[in-house]
Amino acid sequence: MPEQIYSAAIIDLNGVVYEHGETRADGTTEKIIRPGAREFLDFLVDSPVPHLFATNTTSQMKEDVAIELAESGLEITPNNIFSCVEAGLQYLQQEDLRRVYLISSSDKLRARFRTYEHEGFRIELVSSYDSTHPDDPNNKIDAVVVGFDREFHSRTRNDATDFVMGGARIVALNMNENRPKLDGTHEWNVGACVAGLVCAAKIRPEDVYNAGKPNREFYVQAQSMLGYSLSRVAEVLVIGDDPEADLRGARDRSMATAFFPSRKDAEWPSDLGFSPDVTVRESLEELIPYFIVPQGKNRQE
């Protein structure tokens, strides 16, 4: 029996529960389930152990992720998925940032922002900057929100730059620099677009708010969704395959970390400043003994 056991889990999706396979004709991507994921998730549900799935994707809504996983045989409800999109929306509401210019090539992301309403808070999406009338009050907005935009056209770049130079904040839904493609090449991701805006608008990188992992606040919000107070933070085990993107923010929140590398030969970076509490090498099933089973339950049931 491990010396330390936990009562809740936050689990990265891409890289831990599944890996991307081939892209289908309809644009969706095959999900290849990683070793032990089915058995581990069954254990969490049957025990039950409180858990959330974390994702930095902005090109899919959590409902779409749940549908694709169901097609692969994993029943995960959207309510159990916490994404950087939801974290970003919560931040906009918290800071009362209502007028927003959204950078994204996803119609579903735009629809999510347009329809978001909570406790009287709603978002007004601004379509463009009126360069012919720079002093027009409509050019004053609260935030430029950056999601994944496959094209990132010059008009988008220029409008975003003018909005930021006019006082709008930059809210990045994540800071991932690039996205690997199946042919082995890469394309710009949110972090690269943000870096360009920071340079063009002449602002400090630290003035950008990152709503996704590894921001410590992402894990604060996830912990709140689990119903765990600050006094119980050490009971939460965060499971990821990327030490920097998945686990550094969790450690900053004083959560325990489990490293499940997507490559068997992957090593923990020596310069990160901390080590994982648990390292998984073969299968997620290795983590089952690390969790408290509620009284009256049996691990073999």
C-alpha angles and dihedrals in degrees: 000000000000118000091235124044129184136214102205140031139209109197129194111228109204108058097012107048096022145356126219118262131178122337111243127224091259091057096255120124128234113245115220108202114227123233114287095002095119093048094045093049091047088054092051092050097042097045088039109235117174108245146162133197116227127207138172095201118130098172093069131043118229090252090058092048090052092050093051092048090050088055086057092050100261115123106207119157120223089237088065092056120086113191136184086247091063090043090052093050091050090051092050090052093046091052094038092237101161107156106069139177106206122204109202141118091212117102089194092057090051090050090050091055094044093051098040111121127161129161091344095311117129134169125233111206114214114211103203148343115262100227092177090063106032092171094054108127088227088070089066109091135161104232147004106217115201122207130157111305114179093197104032090187124206091252090056092047093048095046091048091049092051092048092051093046086052091059106274118141122236113235112187115199087210137343100230106145100208144001121228116230127212092250090061096257127111138228132205116274133192097286093056092051091049092050089055092050092048090053096044096045093042096231131140118266089229089062090068115095114219109205095186138061132339091030109114090225090062088064092044088058092045091050090052090052088054089054093241121144124215090263090063099045093110089061092067119091115201114204121201144149097216115067094201104035099036109026113027093072091047091054089048085058090051092248122144117252136216120196117211104173118209088220120052092221094052114122130203110257110253094212098057094094099234140051128228118260090225132020120201117200110171114013142003087236086078087075097059095089089056094069132082112243111213116250113277094029128107125211090224095052 
